[in-house]
Amino acid sequence: MSVVNSITAADAMQHCAHDHAVIVDARPQVMRHQGSVPGAVVVEPDDVRERFRPTPSGTFPVVRDPDTEIAVVSVRSQAPAIAEEIADLGYTNVHYVDGGYGALRTFRGE
């Protein structure tokens, strides 16, 4: 198992604004009624492994470059495990957003 670290909502948003990162919204559909994360890749938590698994040709289907920074937003208790799951599939720069969606909303001033 890999080791992933948290990233602040401010850092995640700043990195995405400069095209250095991708936010993955892995909140369950019932939680996404709170609002969306603009530009995020939306994946159901149970579908992470299937959606991020490299193809037989070795390409990465969701985030094409395995070195791209990925910031996972999910239910706080699930975010570290989902980030680990993505990292275990070969992505090398995976974090989870500390404070989850609530922290992103606060940072965006909502």
Backbone as a chain_set.jsonl record, in Angstrom:
{"seq": "MSVVNSITAADAMQHCAHDHAVIVDARPQVMRHQGSVPGAVVVEPDDVRERFRPTPSGTFPVVRDPDTEIAVVSVRSQAPAIAEEIADLGYTNVHYVDGGYGALRTFRGE", "coords": {"N": [[0.842, -1.185, 0.0], [0.497, 2.256, -0.783], [1.601, 5.444, 0.48], [-0.262, 8.172, 1.131], [-0.702, 11.7, 1.415], [-2.36, 14.428, 3.082], [-3.783, 17.389, 1.561], [-4.239, 20.869, 1.582], [-7.366, 22.593, 1.103], [-7.025, 25.067, -0.089], [-4.505, 24.791, -1.339], [-5.096, 22.684, -3.121], [-7.056, 23.854, -4.809], [-5.585, 25.989, -5.835], [-3.496, 24.649, -7.208], [-5.009, 23.319, -9.144], [-6.079, 25.487, -10.512], [-3.886, 26.381, -11.85], [-3.45, 24.393, -13.622], [-1.972, 22.24, -12.628], [-2.929, 20.143, -11.277], [-5.572, 17.723, -10.66], [-8.827, 17.541, -9.458], [-10.526, 14.97, -7.876], [-13.72, 14.072, -7.388], [-14.996, 12.034, -5.252], [-17.239, 11.602, -3.786], [-20.165, 9.97, -2.574], [-23.126, 9.744, -4.624], [-25.4, 10.61, -3.212], [-24.291, 12.439, -1.501], [-23.357, 14.419, -3.133], [-25.338, 16.223, -3.583], [-24.896, 18.432, -2.104], [-23.46, 20.162, -3.576], [-21.349, 20.964, -6.412], [-17.965, 20.357, -7.522], [-16.269, 22.484, -9.382], [-14.987, 21.507, -12.508], [-14.061, 19.075, -11.601], [-13.247, 15.562, -11.69], [-15.714, 13.266, -11.568], [-16.442, 10.479, -9.647], [-17.98, 7.586, -8.516], [-17.516, 6.253, -5.249], [-17.378, 3.402, -5.093], [-16.637, 2.77, -7.647], [-14.053, 3.524, -8.151], [-11.677, 1.895, -8.416], [-12.204, 0.479, -10.804], [-12.522, 2.603, -12.652], [-10.039, 3.935, -12.579], [-8.08, 2.06, -13.04], [-5.247, 1.003, -14.902], [-5.3, 0.484, -18.444], [-5.193, -2.542, -20.499], [-3.194, -1.944, -22.346], [-1.541, -0.382, -20.915], [-2.075, 2.295, -20.571], [-3.39, 5.136, -18.777], [-6.658, 5.624, -17.887], [-8.442, 7.687, -16.762], [-7.109, 9.948, -15.585], [-4.699, 10.793, -17.537], [-1.857, 11.021, -17.36], [0.22, 9.413, -15.186], [1.702, 10.776, -13.319], [0.455, 13.124, -12.763], [-0.797, 15.453, -10.428], [-3.208, 14.477, -8.11], [-6.038, 15.317, -6.331], [-8.094, 14.141, -3.963], [-11.495, 14.338, -3.125], [-13.786, 13.429, -0.773], [-16.069, 11.688, 1.394], [-15.054, 12.455, 4.599], [-13.964, 10.332, 6.193], [-13.521, 8.407, 4.274], [-11.837, 9.465, 2.33], [-8.886, 9.302, 2.632], [-8.513, 6.516, 2.216], [-9.563, 6.14, -0.359], [-7.83, 7.739, -1.836], [-5.474, 6.301, -1.405], [-6.165, 3.939, -2.72], [-6.264, 4.805, -5.391], [-3.579, 5.583, -5.71], [-2.355, 3.106, -5.388], [-2.913, 1.98, -7.813], [-1.042, 2.935, -9.506], [-0.758, 5.667, -9.878], [1.198, 8.451, -9.105], [1.21, 10.776, -7.563], [-0.726, 11.435, -5.446], [-3.182, 12.839, -3.343], [-5.344, 13.634, -0.536], [-8.024, 15.868, 0.071], [-7.829, 17.81, 2.842], [-10.347, 18.15, 5.132], [-12.263, 17.891, 3.232], [-15.126, 18.334, 1.049], [-16.422, 20.417, 2.378], [-14.319, 22.072, 3.223], [-13.378, 22.93, 0.741], [-15.582, 24.407, -0.144], [-15.632, 26.443, 1.774], [-13.166, 27.654, 1.238], [-13.676, 28.623, -1.326], [-15.442, 30.527, -0.694], [-18.172, 30.104, -0.34]], "CA": [[0.0, 0.0, 0.0], [1.241, 3.507, -0.836], [1.317, 6.39, 1.539], [-0.693, 9.455, 0.589], [-0.806, 12.751, 2.42], [-3.435, 15.389, 2.86], [-3.467, 18.659, 0.943], [-5.271, 21.826, 1.99], [-8.295, 22.995, 0.048], [-6.402, 26.2, -0.786], [-3.47, 24.262, -2.242], [-5.742, 21.908, -4.187], [-7.685, 24.779, -5.747], [-4.526, 26.749, -6.507], [-2.82, 23.763, -8.151], [-5.937, 23.083, -10.256], [-6.207, 26.732, -11.275], [-2.684, 26.508, -12.682], [-3.362, 23.148, -14.403], [-0.97, 21.337, -12.072], [-3.601, 19.082, -10.525], [-6.953, 17.364, -10.967], [-9.604, 17.163, -8.282], [-11.418, 13.831, -8.077], [-14.833, 14.115, -6.447], [-15.41, 10.652, -5.026], [-18.328, 11.546, -2.81], [-21.327, 9.235, -3.086], [-24.114, 10.594, -5.278], [-26.287, 11.224, -2.218], [-23.564, 13.552, -0.874], [-23.066, 15.472, -4.116], [-26.414, 17.212, -3.592], [-24.361, 19.611, -1.417], [-22.902, 21.034, -4.598], [-20.332, 20.334, -7.241], [-16.614, 20.906, -7.539], [-16.06, 22.825, -10.792], [-13.858, 20.889, -13.198], [-13.634, 17.815, -10.981], [-13.59, 14.262, -12.253], [-16.672, 12.685, -10.622], [-16.389, 9.016, -9.632], [-18.593, 6.964, -7.338], [-16.475, 5.581, -4.462], [-17.272, 1.979, -5.428], [-16.152, 2.623, -9.02], [-12.698, 4.081, -8.276], [-10.711, 0.913, -8.944], [-12.537, 0.208, -12.202], [-12.316, 3.794, -13.481], [-8.642, 4.382, -12.589], [-7.175, 0.95, -13.376], [-4.628, 1.132, -16.225], [-5.825, -0.409, -19.466], [-4.235, -3.593, -20.862], [-2.054, -1.377, -23.084], [-0.714, 0.361, -19.972], [-2.45, 3.701, -20.458], [-4.216, 5.479, -17.626], [-7.87, 6.082, -18.54], [-9.143, 8.86, -16.243], [-6.083, 10.976, -15.571], [-3.821, 10.086, -18.469], [-0.459, 11.005, -16.929], [0.215, 8.896, -13.816], [2.414, 11.693, -12.427], [-0.385, 14.295, -12.505], [-1.258, 15.559, -9.046], [-4.623, 14.176, -7.93], [-6.538, 15.679, -5.008], [-9.356, 13.426, -3.775], [-12.505, 14.868, -2.222], [-14.792, 12.42, -0.485], [-16.469, 11.697, 2.791], [-13.772, 12.578, 5.318], [-13.42, 9.049, 6.647], [-13.176, 7.579, 3.118], [-10.899, 10.132, 1.425], [-7.537, 8.724, 2.618], [-8.542, 5.167, 1.633], [-9.772, 6.268, -1.803], [-6.56, 8.239, -2.379], [-4.558, 5.151, -1.383], [-6.597, 3.017, -3.777], [-5.81, 5.379, -6.659], [-2.114, 5.49, -5.729], [-1.993, 1.697, -5.568], [-3.096, 1.631, -9.228], [0.107, 3.425, -10.267], [-0.667, 7.124, -9.899], [2.328, 8.7, -8.208], [1.139, 12.052, -6.854], [-2.119, 11.446, -4.998], [-3.451, 13.401, -2.014], [-6.761, 13.833, -0.251], [-8.248, 17.232, 0.548], [-8.1, 17.89, 4.273], [-11.603, 18.851, 5.366], [-13.209, 17.489, 2.197], [-15.903, 19.3, 0.278], [-16.685, 21.586, 3.223], [-13.139, 22.954, 3.171], [-13.357, 23.555, -0.588], [-16.645, 25.427, -0.165], [-15.172, 27.556, 2.591], [-12.101, 28.33, 0.508], [-14.27, 29.334, -2.459], [-16.284, 31.59, -0.162], [-19.601, 29.788, -0.491]], "C": [[0.881, 1.24, 0.0], [0.907, 4.357, 0.372], [0.947, 7.712, 0.875], [-0.834, 10.441, 1.738], [-1.98, 13.658, 2.1], [-2.877, 16.627, 2.163], [-4.565, 19.619, 1.384], [-6.172, 22.142, 0.801], [-7.692, 24.14, -0.76], [-5.355, 25.715, -1.776], [-4.086, 23.496, -3.401], [-6.349, 22.831, -5.236], [-6.637, 25.576, -6.524], [-3.815, 25.888, -7.548], [-3.708, 23.491, -9.364], [-6.066, 24.321, -11.133], [-5.027, 26.929, -12.219], [-2.421, 25.241, -13.499], [-2.252, 22.209, -13.934], [-1.61, 20.143, -11.375], [-5.021, 18.871, -11.046], [-7.625, 17.02, -9.648], [-10.521, 16.015, -8.684], [-12.474, 13.891, -6.978], [-15.378, 12.701, -6.324], [-16.428, 10.565, -3.901], [-19.456, 10.711, -3.396], [-22.35, 10.211, -3.667], [-25.008, 11.299, -4.269], [-25.619, 12.389, -1.504], [-23.328, 14.703, -1.847], [-24.205, 16.477, -4.256], [-25.974, 18.5, -2.901], [-23.818, 20.63, -2.417], [-21.816, 20.308, -5.362], [-18.982, 21.02, -7.063], [-16.322, 21.206, -9.008], [-14.803, 22.167, -11.37], [-13.403, 19.555, -12.648], [-14.033, 16.613, -11.829], [-14.48, 13.596, -11.203], [-16.657, 11.166, -10.768], [-17.084, 8.531, -8.364], [-17.502, 6.214, -6.564], [-16.281, 4.106, -4.825], [-16.708, 1.73, -6.827], [-14.709, 3.081, -9.217], [-11.74, 3.097, -8.925], [-10.963, 0.653, -10.434], [-12.204, 1.401, -13.1], [-10.844, 4.206, -13.606], [-7.646, 3.299, -12.987], [-6.58, 1.179, -14.76], [-5.216, 0.101, -17.189], [-4.8, -1.496, -19.778], [-3.02, -3.065, -21.634], [-1.155, -0.533, -22.184], [-1.047, 1.834, -19.863], [-3.36, 3.906, -19.254], [-5.47, 6.181, -18.135], [-8.475, 7.398, -18.043], [-8.223, 10.074, -16.228], [-4.923, 10.35, -16.328], [-2.356, 10.009, -18.05], [-0.413, 10.544, -15.473], [0.957, 9.791, -12.822], [1.632, 12.973, -12.147], [-0.817, 14.298, -11.045], [-2.765, 15.346, -9.01], [-4.992, 14.51, -6.49], [-7.931, 15.082, -4.866], [-10.23, 14.136, -2.745], [-13.519, 13.758, -2.024], [-15.282, 12.63, 0.936], [-15.173, 11.625, 3.594], [-13.157, 11.239, 5.718], [-12.985, 8.168, 5.48], [-12.06, 8.169, 2.262], [-9.491, 9.537, 1.453], [-7.505, 7.345, 1.957], [-8.734, 5.227, 0.115], [-8.5, 6.779, -2.466], [-5.527, 7.115, -2.432], [-4.884, 4.173, -2.513], [-6.128, 3.508, -5.147], [-4.293, 5.27, -6.776], [-1.663, 4.054, -5.968], [-2.15, 1.231, -7.018], [-1.98, 2.198, -10.107], [0.206, 4.926, -10.404], [0.31, 7.531, -8.79], [2.218, 9.949, -7.34], [-0.291, 12.282, -6.365], [-2.209, 11.96, -3.565], [-4.949, 13.34, -1.77], [-6.904, 15.224, 0.362], [-8.658, 17.189, 2.013], [-9.361, 18.723, 4.493], [-12.648, 18.603, 4.297], [-13.914, 18.63, 1.49], [-16.185, 20.566, 1.083], [-15.539, 22.572, 3.197], [-13.049, 23.644, 1.812], [-14.409, 24.666, -0.677], [-16.217, 26.648, 0.618], [-14.105, 28.35, 1.857], [-12.672, 29.153, -0.648], [-15.213, 30.433, -2.003], [-17.769, 31.35, -0.32], [-20.284, 29.757, 0.863]], "O": [[1.896, 1.283, 0.696], [0.037, 4.019, 1.175], [1.748, 8.296, 0.145], [-1.057, 10.054, 2.885], [-2.516, 13.649, 0.991], [-1.672, 16.878, 2.171], [-5.714, 19.206, 1.542], [-5.782, 21.977, -0.355], [-7.833, 24.179, -1.983], [-5.317, 26.17, -2.919], [-3.648, 23.64, -4.543], [-6.169, 22.606, -6.433], [-6.786, 25.807, -7.724], [-3.558, 26.354, -8.658], [-3.215, 23.438, -10.491], [-6.152, 24.214, -12.357], [-5.157, 27.568, -13.262], [-1.317, 25.036, -14.004], [-1.665, 21.478, -14.732], [-0.91, 19.232, -10.933], [-5.583, 19.703, -11.758], [-7.065, 16.299, -8.823], [-11.206, 16.081, -9.705], [-12.162, 13.777, -5.793], [-16.126, 12.231, -7.182], [-16.474, 9.584, -3.159], [-19.678, 10.745, -4.607], [-22.425, 11.365, -3.246], [-25.341, 12.47, -4.453], [-26.309, 13.247, -0.954], [-23.121, 15.84, -1.424], [-24.066, 17.474, -4.964], [-26.599, 19.545, -3.083], [-23.733, 21.821, -2.118], [-21.416, 19.197, -5.014], [-18.89, 22.122, -6.521], [-16.146, 20.28, -9.801], [-13.715, 22.257, -10.803], [-12.46, 18.959, -13.169], [-15.012, 16.645, -12.575], [-14.046, 13.383, -10.071], [-16.834, 10.633, -11.864], [-16.802, 9.016, -7.269], [-16.639, 5.595, -7.185], [-15.152, 3.617, -4.86], [-16.341, 0.602, -7.154], [-14.195, 3.032, -10.335], [-11.061, 3.443, -9.891], [-10.021, 0.615, -11.227], [-11.662, 1.223, -14.19], [-10.446, 4.766, -14.628], [-6.48, 3.6, -13.245], [-7.306, 1.511, -15.697], [-5.579, -1.006, -16.793], [-3.647, -1.384, -19.362], [-1.945, -3.662, -21.584], [-0.127, -0.026, -22.632], [-0.372, 2.562, -19.135], [-4.01, 2.976, -18.778], [-5.363, 7.237, -18.759], [-8.985, 8.164, -18.861], [-8.547, 11.111, -16.807], [-4.242, 9.469, -15.804], [-1.682, 9.026, -18.357], [-0.96, 11.223, -14.604], [0.853, 9.587, -11.613], [2.089, 13.82, -11.379], [-1.163, 13.253, -10.494], [-3.507, 15.955, -9.78], [-4.346, 14.049, -5.549], [-8.852, 15.482, -5.579], [-9.78, 14.486, -1.654], [-14.05, 13.211, -2.99], [-14.951, 13.62, 1.589], [-14.296, 10.816, 3.29], [-11.947, 11.049, 5.588], [-12.165, 7.27, 5.666], [-11.397, 7.43, 1.533], [-8.934, 9.282, 0.386], [-6.57, 7.037, 1.217], [-8.126, 4.443, -0.615], [-8.129, 6.307, -3.54], [-4.787, 6.999, -3.409], [-3.987, 3.651, -3.175], [-5.651, 2.721, -5.965], [-3.78, 4.902, -7.833], [-0.686, 3.821, -6.68], [-1.586, 0.208, -7.408], [-1.969, 1.969, -11.316], [1.166, 5.423, -10.994], [0.248, 7.011, -7.676], [3.057, 10.159, -6.464], [-0.974, 13.202, -6.813], [-1.426, 11.574, -2.697], [-5.727, 13.035, -2.674], [-6.02, 15.695, 1.079], [-9.685, 16.615, 2.376], [-9.422, 19.88, 4.076], [-13.79, 19.046, 4.425], [-13.382, 19.731, 1.35], [-16.187, 21.665, 0.529], [-15.761, 23.782, 3.154], [-12.682, 24.817, 1.737], [-14.145, 25.736, -1.225], [-16.419, 27.776, 0.168], [-14.135, 29.58, 1.853], [-12.199, 30.258, -0.915], [-15.73, 31.19, -2.824], [-18.545, 32.3, -0.422], [-21.487, 29.509, 0.942]]}, "num_chains": 1, "name": "protein.A"}
